[in-house]
Amino acid sequence: MVQNLDKLEESISENSVWKKVVHFLNLHVDFNDHISISILDVIVVIGVIFITKLILKISFRLITRKLPNQDKNKFEVVYGYFKWLIYVIIFFITIHSVGINVTAVFAASAALLIGIGLALQTLFQDIISGVFILIDQSVHVGDNIEIEGKVGRVEEIKLRTTRAVTIDNKVLIIPNHLYLTNSLYNWTQNGTKTRESVSVGVAYGSDVALVKQLLIACANSHPSVLDSPEPTVIFADFGDSALNFKIVFTLNDSFKAEFIKSDIRFEIDKLFRENNISIPFPQRDIHIIK
């Protein structure tokens, strides 16, 4: 008999606690006549988003585990856009499922959304431009690009900005909308090999055959210059004070082109001095009329 009474008291106590929990979860916050959110609704929304995050994370690992690193980087950018779109869709589906009037939410926040949209107009331009980058495939992670006179290697393409590293190892943050309003030079879209050149002028009367031979030797002496296609010398023009030549060569990494060109110029100066080939300075004849 005593044991039965104890069980009855425990049951009453447990029911009382459960009622308090249920009452707490059913507490509502009323924003207006159409929008009312309970604590349970908030917990459900958070739970669904957390589960969605886990599913997306597992899916990403399953899809990318056998992809090459280059393709994995591209997919990761696409995944970033897709992930936030899924979050937004799941969020509105969930709040609609728990009984919140989604239409009323949009109606109540219409003025606020218009204000935010005007204030964040540039942000939206950046996001739309980021989507265009993915669609037209104009820029990829690892590409060497030039925009507004700045050169950098793309390290990451985000929702709003593109992060690149310059030749000086400085981080360059590029808002994505600049791709729509400026000319973009992609040095490596057609491949990593690029044609580079160094120009030099020699004095009139110089042995042009020897100049050609020395220029080719200067290019071939640098380890970064590719053997195929072979370096080529172009007799560019008869200048006012010099015969203008250009040595054209191929590199496998245009990102370091400026340093390689500098090394070749040092070598040109050295070989020209050794072979008595002079690099003239501009000369002018002045006639004084009295």
Salt bridges, closest charged atoms under 4 A:
ASP126 OD2 - ARG160 NH1 3.56
ASP126 OD1 - HIS177 ND1 2.57
ASP143 OD2 - HIS140 ND1 3.63
GLU156 OE1 - ARG163 NE 3.67
GLU196 OE1 - LYS261 NZ 3.37
ASP253 OD1 - ARG153 NH2 2.73
GLU258 OE2 - LYS261 NZ 3.94
ASP263 OD2 - HIS222 NE2 3.02
ASP269 OD2 - ARG273 NE 2.96
